[in-house]
Amino acid sequence: MFAVYAAEQQYRHDTWSRDREHALLASIRERKAAVSSRRPAHAVVPQRVAWARPIGLHVSESDPAVCAVA
């Protein structure tokens, strides 16, 4: 009898957790859709550089090899 009760409780807990996760993911998708619909179509997203900048790298702004967008 205890095993049946424990299995029912586990099932209810799993169902509740799964429903909560689905609701959370749905709200995230809705929020992203709402934000993307408010964003102007001509907005330019800056491109990231292809190389990783090492920690502690200090580059002078007068260096022509410096990328403007980091």
Secondary structure, DSSP 8 states (H G I E B T S, - for coil): -HHHHHHHHHHHHHHHHHHHHHHHHHHHHHHHHHHHHHS-TT-------SS---TT----TT-TT--S--
